[in-house]
Amino acid sequence: MSRIAEYRQVAPQGTVDIIERLAERVRGRRLLHVSGSRLGGGSAEVLRATVPILGDLGIDTRWEITGGDPAYYATVRALQAALEGGERVLTEDGLERYLAMNRVSARKLDLEADLVLAHDVPPASLVEARAGGRWIWRCHFDCSGAQHGAWAFFRPLVERFDAAVFSLPQYAHRLGVPAFILHPSIDPLSDRNRELTPREMQTVLAALRVPQDKPLLLQVGPFTRGHDPLGVVNAYRLVKKHHDVRLVLAGTAEDDGESLEILANLRDAAQEDRDILILELPVDAHVQLNALQRAAMIVLQKSVHEGFDLGPAEAMWKGKPVIGGATGGVAQQILHEVTGYIVRSVEGAAFRIRHLLNNREQIPRMGAAGREHARRAFLITRHLLDYLALMVHLAP
């Protein structure tokens, strides 16, 4: 059985048939993805699933990785942060190192394809070495508020592509090349989203030392200001006055002073309240995050600034109501008062949590609506349709 056939049971009816028909139109074409890593969730998870599926459909699909020395990686992190609007100092030496390392990668990698998708910052300057085919820059983050200097450096690279793809219209800059909008997606059959047995759930939660004796509130995401984990703690404290609940914050700490300071504050809060659990997890802790989301009664994504984080879609797929911040892709995923709530403050988040805890019959109803919404809008089967449509349009 082909890989795409495995999705017939989870995708909307008829979707797999449409995928197979579209694939016939571009069978034999060469599709190349280039990114900076194979690790983590988000775009890497989608590529891990879609690359072999497209191969099964008769499309010669490859995934290459670009890289370099520590100076290269430091510049990539700083450049992407600056393109997201952060205050970062970019040196001429660092930017030249970024370009030089990608020139080395260009000589090592096979970049021949009918359609090349370069994902985010790491491989973007490979476009200087393009020999043929169509090239697309796939931007997974919000670059609308980019630092002037960073965008002045990066824009000429982007405009050497044939097109750019963004996750939301408001994330895009005006460019001299066509721009397309393509929402990210989740793989429902991956370790991060597949069904777990009761035994798997018990084993994982026991290993994480997460008791199941009271309602669980959960936020998954980096310990950064944009994800506002301290705001989640404050909302939990307001709820705790009325309901005996537990809060789990699960994610990774970025290697910078701001993130480490936030993590230290969270640990202080956890020391004062044993019902606050802070879990630092590696980027490949997919089964652990899956179990936590399934164990939660309510999932939060109280971001104040971020890109198209797929935490809400993951939680909705698992039948959980989601309370999210009114920002970016979070607000785009949640159907307010149908699959969860969009909030703008700590008090608003606490109010919505209390409302659900006081009206628990709404929780499974919202969860069921969320799962169906995720099925129709955020599964990789829809993403495959988008990729194939791009190929039909740009590499017929």
C-alpha positions as CSV (number, residue, x, y, z in Angstrom):
1,M,0.0,0.0,0.0
2,S,1.3,3.5,-0.9
3,R,1.9,6.0,1.8
4,I,-0.8,8.4,0.6
5,A,-3.4,5.6,0.9
6,E,-2.7,5.6,4.7
7,Y,-4.3,9.0,4.9
8,R,-7.7,8.0,3.4
9,Q,-9.0,7.3,6.9
10,V,-8.1,10.7,8.3
11,A,-8.3,13.2,5.4
12,P,-11.6,14.7,4.2
13,Q,-13.4,12.4,1.8
14,G,-12.1,12.6,-1.8
15,T,-8.9,14.5,-0.9
16,V,-6.5,11.6,-1.6
17,D,-8.2,11.0,-5.0
18,I,-7.6,14.7,-5.9
19,I,-4.0,14.4,-4.8
20,E,-3.4,11.4,-7.1
21,R,-5.0,13.1,-10.1
22,L,-2.9,16.2,-9.6
23,A,0.2,14.1,-9.2
24,E,-0.4,12.6,-12.6
25,R,0.0,16.0,-14.2
26,V,3.5,16.5,-12.8
27,R,4.7,12.9,-12.7
28,G,8.4,12.7,-13.5
29,R,9.1,16.3,-12.4
30,R,12.0,16.9,-10.0
31,L,11.1,18.7,-6.7
32,L,13.9,19.7,-4.3
33,H,13.5,21.0,-0.7
34,V,16.4,22.7,1.0
35,S,16.4,23.6,4.7
36,G,18.7,24.1,7.6
37,S,17.8,21.0,9.6
38,R,15.8,17.8,9.6
39,L,15.0,18.1,13.3
40,G,12.0,19.5,15.2
41,G,8.4,19.8,14.4
42,G,6.7,22.3,12.1
43,S,8.1,22.4,8.6
44,A,10.6,19.6,9.3
45,E,7.9,17.3,10.4
46,V,5.8,18.1,7.3
47,L,8.9,17.5,5.0
48,R,9.6,14.2,6.7
49,A,6.1,13.0,5.7
50,T,5.6,14.7,2.3
51,V,8.9,13.9,0.7
52,P,8.4,10.1,0.6
53,I,4.7,10.5,-0.2
54,L,5.5,12.6,-3.3
55,G,8.1,10.1,-4.3
56,D,5.5,7.4,-4.2
57,L,3.3,9.5,-6.4
58,G,5.9,9.5,-9.1
59,I,7.5,12.9,-8.4
60,D,11.3,12.8,-8.0
61,T,11.5,14.5,-4.6
62,R,14.6,15.2,-2.5
63,W,15.4,17.1,0.7
64,E,18.9,18.6,1.1
65,I,20.4,20.3,4.2
66,T,22.7,23.3,4.2
67,G,25.1,24.1,7.0
68,G,28.4,25.6,8.0
69,D,30.7,26.4,10.9
70,P,29.6,28.0,14.3
71,A,30.0,31.5,12.8
72,Y,27.5,30.6,10.1
73,Y,24.9,29.3,12.5
74,A,25.3,32.3,14.8
75,T,24.7,34.6,11.8
76,V,21.7,32.6,10.6
77,R,20.1,32.8,14.1
78,A,20.8,36.5,14.3
79,L,19.6,37.2,10.8
80,Q,16.3,35.4,11.2
81,A,15.7,37.1,14.5
82,A,16.3,40.5,12.9
83,L,14.0,39.6,10.0
84,E,11.4,38.8,12.6
85,G,11.8,42.3,14.0
86,G,14.2,41.5,16.9
87,E,17.1,43.8,17.8
88,R,20.2,42.0,16.6
89,V,23.6,43.3,15.5
90,L,24.6,41.9,12.1
91,T,28.2,42.4,11.2
92,E,29.6,42.5,7.6
93,D,32.0,39.6,8.5
94,G,29.1,37.5,9.7
95,L,26.9,38.1,6.7
96,E,29.9,37.4,4.4
97,R,30.5,34.1,6.3
98,Y,26.8,33.2,5.7
99,L,27.2,33.8,2.0
100,A,30.5,32.0,1.8
101,M,29.3,28.9,3.6
102,N,26.3,28.6,1.3
103,R,28.6,28.9,-1.7
104,V,30.4,25.9,-0.3
105,S,27.1,24.1,0.2
106,A,26.1,24.9,-3.4
107,R,29.2,23.1,-4.7
108,K,28.4,20.0,-2.6
109,L,24.7,19.8,-3.1
110,D,22.8,18.6,-6.2
111,L,20.6,21.6,-6.8
112,E,19.2,20.5,-10.2
113,A,15.4,20.3,-10.1
114,D,12.4,21.5,-11.9
115,L,11.2,23.2,-8.7
116,V,13.4,24.2,-5.8
117,L,11.9,25.3,-2.4
118,A,14.4,27.0,-0.1
119,H,13.0,27.1,3.4
120,D,13.6,30.2,5.6
121,V,17.0,31.8,6.1
122,P,19.6,29.1,6.1
123,P,19.5,28.1,2.4
124,A,18.2,31.4,0.9
125,S,21.5,32.5,-0.6
126,L,21.9,29.2,-2.5
127,V,19.7,31.0,-5.1
128,E,23.0,32.7,-6.3
129,A,24.1,29.3,-7.6
130,R,20.8,28.4,-9.4
131,A,21.4,26.7,-12.7
132,G,17.9,26.0,-13.9
133,G,14.4,25.3,-12.9
134,R,12.1,27.5,-10.9
135,W,13.1,28.6,-7.4
136,I,10.7,29.5,-4.5
137,W,11.6,31.0,-1.2
138,R,9.4,29.5,1.5
139,C,9.1,31.7,4.5
140,H,7.7,30.1,7.6
141,F,7.9,33.2,9.9
142,D,6.6,36.7,10.1
143,C,9.0,39.1,8.3
144,S,6.6,42.0,8.0
145,G,8.4,43.9,10.8
146,A,12.0,43.1,9.8
147,Q,14.9,45.3,10.8
148,H,15.7,47.8,8.1
149,G,19.3,46.7,7.8
150,A,18.5,43.0,7.8
151,W,15.8,43.4,5.1
152,A,18.1,45.6,3.0
153,F,20.6,42.7,3.0
154,F,18.0,39.9,2.5
155,R,15.6,41.4,0.0
156,P,17.9,41.2,-3.0
157,L,18.3,37.5,-2.3
158,V,14.6,36.9,-2.1
159,E,14.0,38.8,-5.4
160,R,16.3,36.4,-7.2
161,F,13.7,33.7,-6.7
162,D,10.8,33.2,-9.1
163,A,8.3,33.5,-6.3
164,A,7.9,33.6,-2.5
165,V,5.5,31.7,-0.3
166,F,4.3,33.0,3.1
167,S,2.1,31.5,5.8
168,L,-0.2,34.5,6.0
169,P,-0.8,37.6,3.9
170,Q,0.2,39.9,6.8
171,Y,3.6,38.2,7.1
172,A,4.7,39.2,3.6
173,H,6.7,42.2,2.4
174,R,6.1,43.9,-1.0
175,L,8.4,42.1,-3.4
176,G,9.3,42.3,-7.1
177,V,8.3,38.6,-7.5
178,P,4.9,36.9,-7.1
179,A,3.9,35.9,-3.6
180,F,1.7,32.9,-2.7
181,I,0.0,32.1,0.7
182,L,0.3,28.5,2.0
183,H,-0.7,27.6,5.5
184,P,1.5,25.2,7.4
185,S,0.1,21.8,8.4
186,I,0.4,18.8,10.7
187,D,1.0,15.2,10.0
188,P,-1.8,13.2,11.8
189,L,0.1,9.9,11.5
190,S,3.4,11.2,13.0
191,D,4.6,10.4,16.5
192,R,3.5,13.9,17.5
193,N,-0.1,13.5,16.4
194,R,-0.9,9.8,16.0
195,E,-3.3,8.0,18.4
196,L,-1.6,6.7,21.6
197,T,-2.6,3.7,23.6
198,P,-3.6,4.0,27.2
199,R,-0.4,2.2,28.1
200,E,1.7,4.6,26.1
201,M,0.0,7.5,27.8
202,Q,0.7,6.2,31.2
203,T,4.3,5.3,30.5
204,V,5.1,8.7,29.0
205,L,3.3,10.8,31.7
206,A,4.9,8.7,34.4
207,A,8.4,9.3,32.9
208,L,7.6,13.0,32.8
209,R,6.3,12.9,36.4
210,V,3.0,14.5,35.5
211,P,0.2,13.3,37.8
212,Q,-3.3,12.9,36.4
213,D,-5.2,13.5,39.6
214,K,-6.7,16.9,38.6
215,P,-7.6,18.9,35.5
216,L,-4.5,19.7,33.4
217,L,-3.9,23.1,31.7
218,L,-1.1,22.9,29.1
219,Q,1.0,25.3,27.0
220,V,3.6,23.9,24.5
221,G,6.1,26.3,23.1
222,P,9.5,27.9,23.6
223,F,10.1,29.8,26.8
224,T,10.3,33.2,25.0
225,R,8.6,36.5,25.5
226,G,6.6,36.0,22.3
227,H,4.9,32.9,23.7
228,D,4.2,34.6,27.0
229,P,4.6,31.7,29.4
230,L,4.7,34.1,32.4
231,G,1.3,35.4,31.3
232,V,0.0,31.8,31.3
233,V,1.3,31.4,34.9
234,N,-0.6,34.6,35.9
235,A,-3.8,33.4,34.2
236,Y,-3.4,30.0,36.0
237,R,-3.0,31.8,39.3
238,L,-6.3,33.6,38.8
239,V,-8.0,30.3,37.9
240,K,-6.5,28.5,40.8
241,K,-8.4,30.7,43.3
242,H,-11.6,29.0,42.1
243,H,-10.5,25.6,40.7
244,D,-8.0,23.0,41.7
245,V,-6.0,22.6,38.5
246,R,-2.5,21.9,37.4
247,L,-0.4,23.8,34.9
248,V,2.2,22.3,32.6
249,L,4.5,24.4,30.5
250,A,6.5,22.3,28.1
251,G,9.0,23.5,25.6
252,T,12.6,24.5,24.9
253,A,14.7,27.3,26.1
254,E,16.5,29.4,23.5
255,D,20.2,30.0,24.0
256,D,19.9,33.7,24.8
257,G,19.7,35.9,27.9
258,E,16.0,36.7,27.6
259,S,14.9,33.1,27.3
260,L,17.1,32.0,30.2
261,E,15.7,34.8,32.3
262,I,12.1,33.8,31.6
263,L,13.0,30.1,32.3
264,A,14.5,31.2,35.7
265,N,11.3,33.1,36.6
266,L,9.2,30.1,35.6
267,R,11.3,27.8,37.8
268,D,10.8,30.3,40.7
269,A,7.1,30.1,40.2
270,A,7.2,26.3,40.1
271,Q,9.1,26.2,43.4
272,E,6.4,28.3,45.1
273,D,3.5,26.1,43.7
274,R,3.9,22.4,43.2
275,D,1.0,22.4,40.7
276,I,3.1,24.4,38.2
277,L,5.3,22.0,36.2
278,I,8.1,23.2,33.9
279,L,9.2,20.6,31.4
280,E,12.3,21.3,29.3
281,L,12.1,18.9,26.4
282,P,14.4,18.2,23.4
283,V,13.2,19.2,19.9
284,D,12.5,15.6,19.0
285,A,10.2,14.9,22.1
286,H,7.3,14.2,19.8
287,V,5.6,11.4,21.7
288,Q,6.0,13.3,25.0
289,L,4.2,16.3,23.6
290,N,1.6,14.2,22.0
291,A,0.8,12.5,25.4
292,L,0.7,15.9,27.2
293,Q,-1.7,17.3,24.7
294,R,-4.0,14.3,25.0
295,A,-3.8,14.4,28.8
296,A,-4.7,18.1,29.0
297,M,-8.3,19.2,29.6
298,I,-7.6,22.7,28.1
299,V,-4.7,23.8,25.9
300,L,-3.4,27.3,25.8
301,Q,-1.3,29.1,23.2
302,K,-1.3,32.6,24.8
303,S,1.2,34.1,22.4
304,V,1.6,37.8,22.1
305,H,3.9,37.7,19.0
306,E,4.9,34.7,16.9
307,G,4.7,33.1,13.5
308,F,2.3,30.4,12.4
309,D,2.8,28.1,15.4
310,L,0.9,24.8,14.8
311,G,0.2,24.1,18.5
312,P,-3.5,25.0,18.2
313,A,-3.9,22.7,15.2
314,E,-2.2,19.8,17.0
315,A,-4.4,20.3,20.1
316,M,-7.6,20.6,18.0
317,W,-6.7,17.4,16.2
318,K,-6.6,15.7,19.6
319,G,-10.0,17.0,20.4
320,K,-9.0,19.8,22.9
321,P,-10.4,23.3,23.2
322,V,-7.7,25.9,22.6
323,I,-7.4,29.3,24.2
324,G,-5.0,31.4,22.2
325,G,-3.6,34.9,21.9
326,A,-4.9,37.3,19.2
327,T,-1.8,37.1,17.1
328,G,-0.6,35.7,13.8
329,G,-1.3,32.1,13.0
330,V,-2.8,31.3,16.4
331,A,-5.8,33.5,15.8
332,Q,-6.1,32.1,12.2
333,Q,-6.4,28.6,13.5
334,I,-8.9,29.0,16.3
335,L,-12.6,29.5,15.4
336,H,-13.7,31.8,18.3
337,E,-16.4,30.3,20.5
338,V,-16.5,27.2,18.2
339,T,-13.1,25.4,18.7
340,G,-11.9,27.6,21.5
341,Y,-11.4,31.2,22.4
342,I,-9.1,34.1,21.2
343,V,-8.0,36.3,24.1
344,R,-6.1,39.5,24.5
345,S,-5.1,39.6,28.1
346,V,-4.2,37.5,31.2
347,E,-7.6,38.2,32.6
348,G,-9.3,37.2,29.4
349,A,-7.5,33.9,29.3
350,A,-8.4,33.2,33.0
351,F,-12.0,34.1,32.3
352,R,-12.3,31.6,29.4
353,I,-10.6,28.8,31.4
354,R,-12.9,29.3,34.3
355,H,-15.9,29.4,31.9
356,L,-15.0,26.0,30.4
357,L,-14.3,24.5,33.9
358,N,-17.7,25.7,35.0
359,N,-19.4,24.4,31.9
360,R,-17.5,21.2,31.2
361,E,-20.1,19.8,28.8
362,Q,-18.8,22.4,26.3
363,I,-15.3,20.9,26.4
364,P,-16.0,17.7,24.3
365,R,-18.3,19.7,22.0
366,M,-15.6,22.3,21.3
367,G,-13.0,19.4,21.0
368,A,-15.0,17.6,18.4
369,A,-15.5,20.9,16.4
370,G,-11.8,21.5,16.6
371,R,-10.8,18.1,15.3
372,E,-13.1,18.5,12.3
373,H,-11.7,22.0,11.7
374,A,-8.1,20.6,11.8
375,R,-9.1,17.8,9.5
376,R,-10.3,20.1,6.8
377,A,-7.8,23.0,7.1
378,F,-4.5,21.8,8.7
379,L,-3.6,18.2,7.7
380,I,-0.7,17.5,5.4
381,T,-3.1,16.2,2.7
382,R,-4.1,19.8,2.2
383,H,-0.4,20.8,2.1
384,L,0.3,18.1,-0.5
385,L,-2.5,19.7,-2.7
386,D,-0.8,23.1,-2.3
387,Y,2.6,21.7,-3.3
388,L,1.2,20.0,-6.3
389,A,-0.7,23.1,-7.4
390,L,2.5,25.1,-7.2
391,M,4.2,22.5,-9.4
392,V,1.4,22.6,-11.9
393,H,1.5,26.4,-12.0
394,L,5.3,26.9,-11.9
395,A,6.8,23.7,-13.3
396,P,4.1,22.3,-15.7
